[in-house]
Amino acid sequence: MSLHSVNWRIHCSAVDDIENIESAMSQLSPIKTEITREKSKSYHGAPQIILAMKINNKKAAKQSVQLLGTTVLNQIVSNGLESRIDDDKVFHVRLSLSSLVSGKILLAEGSEWKSAVKGQYKIEAYPGQKPSEVLSDLISKFE
């Protein structure tokens, strides 16, 4: 079993270096993937840009999990996979934006949680399978 797809999203303010963030975001894909820009306004009305990257290829989605690295994956497993999987079999992860821009992949913690790189992995699980077990089996193959 595997993953169906991956969606990555970053909310950037008007003062952020968008090109630098896009370059960092491309580290999360094993293949050349288009990053889209959407101009919008924040809750309080300030202009913002939402960067989004979608990986629909199953093999690339699986490799994208591996790109997170064993340290991050072990941390996710030790904190409990079940809490990161919703009822729609989507695995949610938030990465530190400042670390990603500096070339490191680390989980977002504390104050970084709000301005994080948000990832959603759609798990390929069928009736009778627990999504957390499918994901755990996949992660164990990377060690």
DSSP file (Angstrom, degrees, kcal/mol; ACC not computed):
  #  RESIDUE AA STRUCTURE BP1 BP2  ACC     N-H-->O    O-->H-N    N-H-->O    O-->H-N    TCO  KAPPA ALPHA  PHI   PSI    X-CA   Y-CA   Z-CA
    1    1 A M              0   0    0      0, 0.0     2,-0.2     0, 0.0   124,-0.1   0.000 360.0 360.0 360.0 166.7    0.0    0.0    0.0
    2    2 A S        -     0   0    0    122,-0.4   122,-2.5   136,-0.0     2,-0.4  -0.567 360.0 -61.5-154.9-149.0    1.1    3.5   -0.5
    3    3 A L  E     -A  123   0A   0     55,-0.3   120,-0.2   120,-0.2    59,-0.2  -0.921  22.6-152.2-121.1 147.6   -0.1    7.1   -0.8
    4    4 A H  E    S-     0   0A   0    118,-3.0     2,-0.3    -2,-0.4    57,-0.2   0.910  70.5 -29.5 -82.4 -47.6   -2.4    8.6   -3.4
    5    5 A S  E     -A  122   0A   0    117,-0.7   117,-2.3    56,-0.1     2,-0.4  -0.955  48.9-131.0-161.4 172.9   -1.1   12.2   -3.4
    6    6 A V  E     -AB 121  55A   0     49,-2.1    49,-3.0    -2,-0.3     2,-0.4  -0.999  11.3-165.0-138.3 137.6    0.5   15.0   -1.4
    7    7 A N  E     -AB 120  54A   0    113,-2.2   113,-2.4    -2,-0.4     2,-0.4  -0.994   6.4-170.6-121.9 128.0   -0.5   18.6   -1.1
    8    8 A W  E     +AB 119  53A   0     45,-2.9    45,-2.4    -2,-0.4     2,-0.3  -0.942   7.9 179.6-116.3 141.2    1.9   21.2    0.3
    9    9 A R  E     -AB 118  52A   0    109,-2.3   109,-2.8    -2,-0.4     2,-0.4  -1.000  11.3-175.3-145.3 140.1    0.8   24.8    1.2
   10   10 A I  E     - B   0  51A   0     41,-2.3    41,-2.8    -2,-0.3     2,-0.6  -0.998  16.9-146.6-135.4 131.1    2.5   27.9    2.6
   11   11 A H  E     - B   0  50A   0    105,-0.5     2,-0.4    -2,-0.4    39,-0.2  -0.883  24.9-170.5 -96.2 119.5    0.8   31.2    3.5
   12   12 A C  E     - B   0  49A   0     37,-3.2    37,-2.6    -2,-0.6     2,-0.1  -0.864  14.8-133.8-114.5 144.4    3.2   34.0    2.9
   13   13 A S  E >   - B   0  48A   0     -2,-0.4     3,-1.1    35,-0.2    35,-0.2  -0.359  34.9 -99.6 -85.7 173.9    2.9   37.7    3.8
   14   14 A A  T 3  S+     0   0    0     33,-0.8     4,-0.1     1,-0.2    34,-0.1   0.702 121.8  53.1 -68.0 -19.4    3.6   40.6    1.4
   15   15 A V  T 3  S+     0   0    0      2,-0.1    -1,-0.2     3,-0.0     2,-0.1   0.506  85.6 106.8 -95.6  -4.4    7.1   41.1    2.9
   16   16 A D  S <  S-     0   0    0     -3,-1.1     2,-1.3     1,-0.1     3,-0.1  -0.378  80.7-113.0 -72.6 152.4    8.2   37.4    2.5
   17   17 A D     >  -     0   0    0      1,-0.2     4,-2.1    -2,-0.1     5,-0.2  -0.728  35.7-173.6 -84.7  92.2   10.8   36.5   -0.1
   18   18 A I  H  > S+     0   0    0     -2,-1.3     4,-2.8     1,-0.2     5,-0.2   0.871  78.5  52.6 -61.2 -42.5    8.5   34.4   -2.3
   19   19 A E  H  > S+     0   0    0      1,-0.2     4,-2.2     2,-0.2    -1,-0.2   0.902 110.5  48.5 -62.5 -40.8   11.2   33.1   -4.7
   20   20 A N  H  > S+     0   0    0      2,-0.2     4,-2.0     1,-0.2    -1,-0.2   0.893 112.9  47.6 -65.4 -41.0   13.3   31.9   -1.8
   21   21 A I  H  X S+     0   0    0     -4,-2.1     4,-2.5     2,-0.2    -2,-0.2   0.898 110.7  51.6 -68.3 -40.8   10.3   30.2   -0.2
   22   22 A E  H  X S+     0   0    0     -4,-2.8     4,-1.7     2,-0.2    -2,-0.2   0.917 109.0  51.1 -60.2 -43.5    9.3   28.5   -3.5
   23   23 A S  H  < S+     0   0    0     -4,-2.2     4,-0.4     1,-0.2    -1,-0.2   0.913 112.1  46.4 -60.4 -43.5   12.9   27.3   -3.9
   24   24 A A  H >< S+     0   0    0     -4,-2.0     3,-1.4     1,-0.2     4,-0.2   0.881 108.2  56.8 -65.7 -38.5   12.8   25.8   -0.4
   25   25 A M  H >< S+     0   0    0     -4,-2.5     3,-2.0     1,-0.3    -1,-0.2   0.833  94.3  66.6 -63.1 -32.8    9.4   24.3   -1.0
   26   26 A S  G >< S+     0   0    0     -4,-1.7     3,-1.4     1,-0.3    -1,-0.3   0.698  84.6  74.1 -64.7 -17.4   10.7   22.4   -4.1
   27   27 A Q  G <  S+     0   0    0     -3,-1.4    -1,-0.3    -4,-0.4    -2,-0.2   0.708  86.8  64.6 -63.9 -19.7   12.9   20.3   -1.6
   28   28 A L  G <  S+     0   0    0     -3,-2.0    -1,-0.2    -4,-0.2    -2,-0.2   0.456  93.9  68.8 -87.0  -0.8    9.7   18.5   -0.6
   29   29 A S    <   -     0   0    0     -3,-1.4     4,-0.1    -4,-0.1    32,-0.1  -0.972  63.1-156.3-121.6 131.2    9.1   17.0   -4.0
   30   30 A P  S    S+     0   0    0      0, 0.0     2,-0.3     0, 0.0    -1,-0.1   0.613  84.8  46.6 -77.3 -10.9   11.3   14.3   -5.6
   31   31 A I  S    S-     0   0    0     29,-0.1     2,-0.5    -5,-0.0    -2,-0.0  -0.836 105.7 -83.7-124.6 163.3   10.2   15.3   -9.1
   32   32 A K        +     0   0    0     -2,-0.3     2,-0.4     1,-0.0    -6,-0.0  -0.567  57.7 179.6 -68.5 118.5    9.8   18.7  -10.8
   33   33 A T        -     0   0    0     -2,-0.5     2,-0.2    -4,-0.1    22,-0.1  -0.970  29.7-113.0-128.6 138.4    6.4   20.0   -9.6
   34   34 A E        -     0   0    0     -2,-0.4    20,-0.6    20,-0.2     2,-0.6  -0.466  23.6-152.6 -69.7 135.5    4.6   23.2  -10.4
   35   35 A I  E     -C   53   0A   0     -2,-0.2     2,-0.3    18,-0.1    18,-0.2  -0.957  13.8-151.1-109.1 121.4    4.2   25.6   -7.5
   36   36 A T  E     -C   52   0A   0     16,-2.8    16,-2.0    -2,-0.6     2,-0.4  -0.643   1.2-147.2 -94.9 150.5    1.1   27.8   -7.8
   37   37 A R  E     -C   51   0A   0     -2,-0.3     2,-0.5    14,-0.2    14,-0.2  -0.959  12.9-174.9-115.8 131.7    0.7   31.3   -6.4
   38   38 A E  E     -C   50   0A   0     12,-1.6    12,-2.8    -2,-0.4     2,-0.4  -0.976  15.7-145.0-129.0 119.4   -2.7   32.6   -5.3
   39   39 A K  E     +C   49   0A   0     -2,-0.5     2,-0.3    10,-0.2    10,-0.2  -0.655  38.5 139.1 -81.6 135.1   -3.1   36.1   -4.1
   40   40 A S  E     -C   48   0A   0      8,-2.8     8,-2.7    -2,-0.4     2,-0.4  -0.853  47.2 -97.2-154.2-170.1   -5.6   36.6   -1.3
   41   41 A K  E     -C   47   0A   0     -2,-0.3     5,-0.1     6,-0.2     8,-0.0  -0.945  31.9-121.1-122.5 145.1   -6.2   38.5    1.9
   42   42 A S    >   -     0   0    0      4,-3.3     3,-1.7    -2,-0.4     6,-0.1  -0.141  42.9 -88.9 -72.2 176.6   -5.6   37.3    5.4
   43   43 A Y  T 3  S+     0   0    0      1,-0.3    -1,-0.1     2,-0.1    -2,-0.0   0.851 131.7  45.6 -55.4 -37.0   -8.4   37.1    8.0
   44   44 A H  T 3  S-     0   0    0      2,-0.1    -1,-0.3     1,-0.0    -2,-0.0   0.387 125.0-100.6 -92.4   3.5   -7.6   40.7    9.0
   45   45 A G  S <  S+     0   0    0     -3,-1.7    -2,-0.1     1,-0.3     3,-0.1   0.359  73.7 139.4  99.9  -4.6   -7.3   42.0    5.4
   46   46 A A        -     0   0    0      1,-0.1    -4,-3.3    -5,-0.1    -1,-0.3  -0.468  60.4-102.9 -71.7 143.8   -3.6   42.1    4.9
   47   47 A P  E     + C   0  41A   0      0, 0.0   -33,-0.8     0, 0.0     2,-0.3  -0.390  48.9 170.7 -66.4 143.4   -2.4   40.9    1.4
   48   48 A Q  E     -BC  13  40A   0     -8,-2.7    -8,-2.8   -35,-0.2     2,-0.4  -0.967  27.5-136.9-147.2 162.6   -0.9   37.4    1.3
   49   49 A I  E     -BC  12  39A   0    -37,-2.6   -37,-3.2    -2,-0.3     2,-0.6  -0.989  12.7-150.6-123.4 131.5    0.2   34.8   -1.2
   50   50 A I  E     -BC  11  38A   0    -12,-2.8   -12,-1.6    -2,-0.4     2,-0.4  -0.907   9.3-158.5-103.9 118.5   -0.6   31.2   -0.8
   51   51 A L  E     -BC  10  37A   0    -41,-2.8   -41,-2.3    -2,-0.6     2,-0.4  -0.816  15.3-177.5 -93.4 133.7    2.0   28.8   -2.4
   52   52 A A  E     -BC   9  36A   0    -16,-2.0   -16,-2.8    -2,-0.4     2,-0.4  -0.991  14.0-175.5-136.3 142.6    0.7   25.4   -3.2
   53   53 A M  E     -BC   8  35A   0    -45,-2.4   -45,-2.9    -2,-0.4     2,-0.5  -0.991   7.4-166.2-137.5 126.7    2.3   22.3   -4.6
   54   54 A K  E     -B    7   0A   0    -20,-0.6     2,-0.6    -2,-0.4   -47,-0.2  -0.955   5.8-166.3-119.1 130.9    0.4   19.1   -5.5
   55   55 A I  E     +B    6   0A   0    -49,-3.0   -49,-2.1    -2,-0.5   -22,-0.0  -0.954  12.8 170.1-114.7 111.4    2.0   15.7   -6.2
   56   56 A N        +     0   0    0     -2,-0.6     2,-0.4   -51,-0.2    -1,-0.1   0.565  47.2 101.4 -97.5 -10.9   -0.5   13.3   -7.8
   57   57 A N     >  -     0   0    0      1,-0.1     4,-2.5   -51,-0.1     5,-0.2  -0.638  65.6-146.4 -78.6 124.9    2.0   10.6   -8.7
   58   58 A K  H  > S+     0   0    0     -2,-0.4     4,-2.2     1,-0.2   -55,-0.3   0.896  97.9  48.7 -59.7 -43.5    1.9    7.7   -6.2
   59   59 A K  H  > S+     0   0    0      1,-0.2     4,-2.1     2,-0.2    -1,-0.2   0.924 113.7  46.3 -64.6 -43.8    5.6    6.9   -6.4
   60   60 A A  H  > S+     0   0    0      2,-0.2     4,-1.9     1,-0.2    -1,-0.2   0.854 110.0  54.5 -67.1 -34.8    6.6   10.5   -6.0
   61   61 A A  H  X S+     0   0    0     -4,-2.5     4,-1.3     2,-0.2    -1,-0.2   0.912 109.4  47.7 -63.6 -42.2    4.1   10.9   -3.1
   62   62 A K  H  X S+     0   0    0     -4,-2.2     4,-1.4   -59,-0.2     3,-0.3   0.900 112.1  49.0 -64.5 -41.7    5.8    7.9   -1.4
   63   63 A Q  H  X S+     0   0    0     -4,-2.1     4,-1.7     1,-0.2    -1,-0.2   0.810 103.0  62.7 -68.3 -29.4    9.3    9.4   -2.0
   64   64 A S  H  X S+     0   0    0     -4,-1.9     4,-0.5     2,-0.2    -1,-0.2   0.866 101.6  50.8 -63.9 -36.7    8.1   12.8   -0.7
   65   65 A V  H >< S+     0   0    0     -4,-1.3     3,-1.3    -3,-0.3     4,-0.4   0.915 108.2  52.6 -64.3 -42.5    7.5   11.1    2.7
   66   66 A Q  H >< S+     0   0    0     -4,-1.4     3,-1.5     1,-0.3    -2,-0.2   0.836  98.9  64.2 -63.3 -32.8   11.0    9.7    2.6
   67   67 A L  H 3< S+     0   0    0     -4,-1.7    -1,-0.3     1,-0.3    -2,-0.2   0.706  85.6  73.8 -64.7 -19.3   12.4   13.2    1.9
   68   68 A L  T << S-     0   0    0     -3,-1.3     4,-0.5    -4,-0.5    -1,-0.3   0.810 104.6-130.1 -63.6 -27.9   11.2   14.2    5.4
   69   69 A G    <>  -     0   0    0     -3,-1.5     4,-2.4    -4,-0.4     5,-0.2   0.101  16.4 -84.7  93.2 153.9   14.1   12.2    6.8
   70   70 A T  H  > S+     0   0    0      1,-0.2     4,-2.8     2,-0.2     5,-0.2   0.833 123.1  57.7 -66.0 -33.3   14.3    9.6    9.4
   71   71 A T  H  > S+     0   0    0      2,-0.2     4,-1.9     1,-0.2    -1,-0.2   0.950 112.0  40.2 -62.4 -49.2   14.6   12.1   12.3
   72   72 A V  H  > S+     0   0    0     -4,-0.5     4,-2.4     2,-0.2    -2,-0.2   0.922 116.7  50.0 -65.9 -44.6   11.3   13.8   11.4
   73   73 A L  H  X S+     0   0    0     -4,-2.4     4,-2.5     1,-0.2    -2,-0.2   0.906 111.2  48.7 -63.1 -41.7    9.6   10.5   10.7
   74   74 A N  H  X S+     0   0    0     -4,-2.8     4,-2.6     1,-0.2    -1,-0.2   0.883 110.7  51.5 -64.6 -37.3   10.8    8.9   14.0
   75   75 A Q  H  X S+     0   0    0     -4,-1.9     4,-1.7    -5,-0.2    -2,-0.2   0.904 110.4  48.6 -65.2 -41.0    9.6   12.0   15.8
   76   76 A I  H  X S+     0   0    0     -4,-2.4     4,-0.8     2,-0.2    -2,-0.2   0.927 113.1  47.2 -63.6 -45.5    6.2   11.7   14.2
   77   77 A V  H >< S+     0   0    0     -4,-2.5     3,-0.8     1,-0.2     4,-0.4   0.914 111.9  49.6 -63.8 -43.3    5.9    8.0   15.0
   78   78 A S  H 3< S+     0   0    0     -4,-2.6    -1,-0.2     1,-0.2    -2,-0.2   0.807 110.6  50.5 -68.6 -28.1    7.0    8.5   18.6
   79   79 A N  H 3< S-     0   0    0     -4,-1.7    -1,-0.2    -5,-0.2    -2,-0.2   0.603 128.9 -90.6 -82.5 -11.5    4.4   11.3   19.1
   80   80 A G    <<  -     0   0    0     -4,-0.8     3,-0.4    -3,-0.8     4,-0.3   0.548  23.5-142.3 103.9 111.2    1.7    9.1   17.7
   81   81 A L  S >  S+     0   0    0     -4,-0.4     3,-2.0     1,-0.2     4,-0.4   0.863  95.5  68.2 -66.4 -37.0    0.6    8.7   14.0
   82   82 A E  G >  S+     0   0    0      1,-0.3     3,-1.2     2,-0.2    -1,-0.2   0.833  93.1  57.8 -57.0 -35.8   -3.1    8.4   14.9
   83   83 A S  G 3  S+     0   0    0     -3,-0.4    -1,-0.3     1,-0.2    -2,-0.2   0.674 106.2  50.6 -70.6 -15.0   -3.4   12.0   16.1
   84   84 A R  G <  S+     0   0    0     -3,-2.0     8,-3.2    -4,-0.3     2,-0.5   0.394  95.7  81.8-101.6   1.3   -2.1   13.3   12.7
   85   85 A I  B <   -D   91   0A   0     -3,-1.2     6,-0.2    -4,-0.4     2,-0.1  -0.929  65.2-156.0-112.6 127.0   -4.6   11.2   10.6
   86   86 A D    >   -     0   0    0      4,-2.2     3,-1.5    -2,-0.5     4,-0.2  -0.259  37.5 -90.3 -91.8-177.2   -8.2   12.5   10.0
   87   87 A D  T 3  S+     0   0    0      1,-0.3    -1,-0.1     2,-0.1    -2,-0.0   0.675 123.4  61.1 -68.2 -17.9  -11.4   10.6    9.2
   88   88 A D  T 3  S-     0   0    0      2,-0.1    -1,-0.3     0, 0.0     3,-0.1   0.225 119.7-106.6 -93.3  14.2  -10.7   11.1    5.4
   89   89 A K  S <  S+     0   0    0     -3,-1.5    34,-2.9     1,-0.2     2,-0.5   0.873  72.2 145.4  63.2  40.6   -7.4    9.1    5.7
   90   90 A V  E     - E   0 122A   0     32,-0.2    -4,-2.2    -4,-0.2     2,-0.6  -0.947  42.0-146.2-111.9 127.0   -5.3   12.2    5.3
   91   91 A F  E     -DE  85 121A   0     30,-3.2    30,-2.8    -2,-0.5     2,-0.4  -0.826  17.1-154.8 -93.2 121.3   -2.0   12.4    7.2
   92   92 A H  E     + E   0 120A   0     -8,-3.2     2,-0.3    -2,-0.6    28,-0.2  -0.809  17.0 172.0-103.2 136.4   -1.3   16.0    8.3
   93   93 A V  E     - E   0 119A   0     26,-2.3    26,-3.3    -2,-0.4     2,-0.5  -0.998  16.4-157.7-141.4 142.5    2.2   17.4    8.9
   94   94 A R  E     - E   0 118A   0     -2,-0.3    14,-2.4    24,-0.2     2,-0.3  -0.987  12.6-164.4-123.0 127.1    3.5   20.9    9.7
   95   95 A L  E     -FE 107 117A   0     22,-2.6    22,-2.7    -2,-0.5     2,-0.4  -0.780  31.2 -98.8-109.1 152.7    7.1   21.7    9.0
   96   96 A S     >  -     0   0    0     10,-2.8     4,-2.1    -2,-0.3    10,-0.3  -0.562  26.8-157.5 -69.5 120.7    9.1   24.7   10.2
   97   97 A L  H  > S+     0   0    0     -2,-0.4     4,-2.4    18,-0.4     5,-0.2   0.910  91.8  51.7 -67.4 -42.9    9.2   27.3    7.4
   98   98 A S  H  > S+     0   0    0      1,-0.2     4,-1.1     2,-0.2    -1,-0.2   0.879 112.3  46.6 -63.6 -37.2   12.4   29.0    8.7
   99   99 A S  H  4>S+     0   0    0      2,-0.2     5,-2.9     1,-0.2    -1,-0.2   0.906 110.7  52.3 -69.5 -41.3   14.2   25.6    8.9
  100  100 A L  H ><5S+     0   0    0     -4,-2.1     3,-1.6     1,-0.2    -2,-0.2   0.905 107.3  52.0 -61.8 -41.7   13.0   24.7    5.4
  101  101 A V  H 3<5S+     0   0    0     -4,-2.4    -1,-0.2     1,-0.3    -2,-0.2   0.811 108.3  52.3 -65.3 -29.1   14.3   27.9    3.9
  102  102 A S  T 3<5S-     0   0    0     -4,-1.1    -1,-0.3     2,-0.2    -2,-0.2   0.375 127.3-100.2 -88.8   6.1   17.7   27.2    5.6
  103  103 A G  T < 5S+     0   0    0     -3,-1.6     2,-0.4     1,-0.3    -3,-0.2   0.535  87.0 112.0  94.5   7.0   17.8   23.8    4.0
  104  104 A K      < -     0   0    0     -5,-2.9     2,-0.7    -6,-0.1    -1,-0.3  -0.876  57.5-141.5-114.2 147.0   16.7   21.7    7.0
  105  105 A I        +     0   0    0     -2,-0.4     2,-0.3   -37,-0.1   -33,-0.2  -0.924  37.2 152.7-109.7 111.6   13.5   19.7    7.3
  106  106 A L        -     0   0    0     -2,-0.7   -10,-2.8   -10,-0.3    -6,-0.1  -0.959  46.8-101.1-134.7 151.3   12.1   19.9   10.9
  107  107 A L  B     -F   95   0A   0     -2,-0.3     2,-0.3   -12,-0.3   -12,-0.3  -0.435  42.5-109.0 -68.5 146.0    8.7   19.7   12.4
  108  108 A A        +     0   0    0    -14,-2.4     2,-0.3     9,-0.2   -14,-0.1  -0.594  43.8 179.8 -75.3 135.5    7.1   23.0   13.4
  109  109 A E    >   -     0   0    0     -2,-0.3     3,-1.9    -3,-0.0     4,-0.1  -0.975  43.4 -20.1-137.2 150.9    6.9   23.5   17.1
  110  110 A G  G >  S+     0   0    0     -2,-0.3     3,-1.6     1,-0.3     4,-0.2  -0.284 131.5   4.1  59.4-126.8    5.6   26.2   19.4
  111  111 A S  G >  S+     0   0    0      1,-0.3     3,-0.7     2,-0.1     4,-0.5   0.680 124.1  68.9 -68.3 -17.8    5.2   29.6   17.8
  112  112 A E  G <  S+     0   0    0     -3,-1.9    -1,-0.3     1,-0.2   -15,-0.3   0.667  77.3  85.5 -72.2 -15.6    6.2   28.1   14.4
  113  113 A W  G X  S+     0   0    0     -3,-1.6     3,-0.8     1,-0.2    -1,-0.2   0.847  88.3  48.2 -56.6 -38.7    2.9   26.2   14.2
  114  114 A K  T <  S+     0   0    0     -3,-0.7    -1,-0.2    -4,-0.2    -2,-0.2   0.875 116.8  39.3 -74.3 -37.7    1.0   29.1   12.7
  115  115 A S  T 3  S+     0   0    0     -4,-0.5   -18,-0.4    -3,-0.2    -1,-0.2  -0.234  93.8 132.5-105.9  44.6    3.4   30.0   10.0
  116  116 A A    <   -     0   0    0     -3,-0.8     2,-0.7   -20,-0.1  -105,-0.5  -0.396  67.2-103.7 -93.0 167.3    4.3   26.5    9.1
  117  117 A V  E     - E   0  95A   0    -22,-2.7   -22,-2.6  -107,-0.1     2,-0.5  -0.844  43.4-147.0 -87.0 117.6    4.6   24.5    5.8
  118  118 A K  E     -AE   9  94A   0   -109,-2.8  -109,-2.3    -2,-0.7     2,-0.4  -0.782  16.9-173.0 -99.3 126.6    1.4   22.5    5.8
  119  119 A G  E     -AE   8  93A   0    -26,-3.3   -26,-2.3    -2,-0.5     2,-0.4  -0.932   9.3-169.8-119.4 141.4    1.5   19.0    4.2
  120  120 A Q  E     -AE   7  92A   0   -113,-2.4  -113,-2.2    -2,-0.4     2,-0.6  -0.963   4.5-168.2-131.6 114.6   -1.4   16.6    3.6
  121  121 A Y  E     -AE   6  91A   0    -30,-2.8   -30,-3.2    -2,-0.4     2,-0.7  -0.903  16.2-141.9-103.0 121.7   -0.7   13.1    2.5
  122  122 A K  E     -AE   5  90A   0   -117,-2.3  -118,-3.0    -2,-0.6  -117,-0.7  -0.754  22.0-140.9 -84.4 115.7   -3.7   11.1    1.2
  123  123 A I  E     -A    3   0A   0    -34,-2.9     2,-1.2    -2,-0.7  -120,-0.2  -0.585   5.1-134.2 -82.8 135.5   -3.2    7.5    2.5
  124  124 A E        +     0   0    0   -122,-2.5  -122,-0.4    -2,-0.3     2,-0.4  -0.739  48.8 147.7 -88.7  92.4   -4.1    4.6    0.2
  125  125 A A        -     0   0    0     -2,-1.2     3,-0.1  -124,-0.1    -2,-0.0  -0.984  29.4-156.7-130.6 140.5   -6.1    2.4    2.7
  126  126 A Y    >   -     0   0    0     -2,-0.4     3,-2.5     1,-0.1    -2,-0.0  -0.660  42.8 -62.4-113.0 167.1   -9.0    0.1    1.9
  127  127 A P  T 3  S+     0   0    0      0, 0.0    -1,-0.1     0, 0.0     3,-0.1  -0.202 125.6  27.4 -51.6 134.4  -11.8   -1.3    4.1
  128  128 A G  T 3  S+     0   0    0      1,-0.3     2,-0.4    -3,-0.1    -3,-0.0   0.258 102.6 101.4  95.0 -11.1  -10.4   -3.5    6.8
  129  129 A Q    <   -     0   0    0     -3,-2.5    -1,-0.3     4,-0.0    -4,-0.1  -0.859  68.2-135.3-107.0 141.6   -7.1   -1.6    6.9
  130  130 A K    >>  -     0   0    0     -2,-0.4     4,-2.1     1,-0.1     3,-0.7  -0.843  11.6-141.7 -92.6 125.1   -6.2    1.1    9.5
  131  131 A P  H 3> S+     0   0    0      0, 0.0     4,-2.5     0, 0.0     5,-0.2   0.855 101.8  56.5 -54.2 -36.4   -4.6    4.1    7.8
  132  132 A S  H 3> S+     0   0    0      1,-0.2     4,-2.3     2,-0.2     5,-0.1   0.868 107.6  47.9 -65.4 -35.4   -2.2    4.5   10.7
  133  133 A E  H <> S+     0   0    0     -3,-0.7     4,-2.5     2,-0.2    -1,-0.2   0.886 110.6  51.2 -71.3 -38.9   -0.9    0.9   10.2
  134  134 A V  H  X S+     0   0    0     -4,-2.1     4,-1.9     2,-0.2    -2,-0.2   0.933 114.6  43.4 -61.9 -46.1   -0.5    1.5    6.4
  135  135 A L  H  X S+     0   0    0     -4,-2.5     4,-2.6     2,-0.2    -2,-0.2   0.896 112.3  52.7 -67.8 -40.5    1.5    4.6    7.1
  136  136 A S  H  X S+     0   0    0     -4,-2.3     4,-2.3    -5,-0.2    -2,-0.2   0.906 109.3  49.7 -61.3 -42.4    3.5    3.0    9.8
  137  137 A D  H  X S+     0   0    0     -4,-2.5     4,-1.0     2,-0.2    -1,-0.2   0.901 111.5  49.4 -62.4 -41.1    4.4    0.1    7.5
  138  138 A L  H >< S+     0   0    0     -4,-1.9     3,-0.6     1,-0.2     4,-0.4   0.925 111.8  47.6 -64.4 -45.3    5.5    2.6    4.8
  139  139 A I  H >< S+     0   0    0     -4,-2.6     3,-1.5     1,-0.2     4,-0.4   0.876 105.4  59.3 -64.6 -38.6    7.6    4.6    7.3
  140  140 A S  H >< S+     0   0    0     -4,-2.3     3,-0.8     1,-0.3    -1,-0.2   0.772  96.9  61.9 -64.5 -24.5    9.3    1.5    8.6
  141  141 A K  T << S+     0   0    0     -4,-1.0    -1,-0.3    -3,-0.6    -2,-0.2   0.696  97.7  58.8 -72.2 -18.6   10.6    0.7    5.1
  142  142 A F  T <         0   0    0     -3,-1.5    -1,-0.2    -4,-0.4    -2,-0.2   0.591 360.0 360.0 -86.5 -11.4   12.6    3.9    5.1
  143  143 A E    <         0   0    0     -3,-0.8    -1,-0.2    -4,-0.4    -2,-0.1   0.474 360.0 360.0 -81.9 360.0   14.7    3.1    8.1
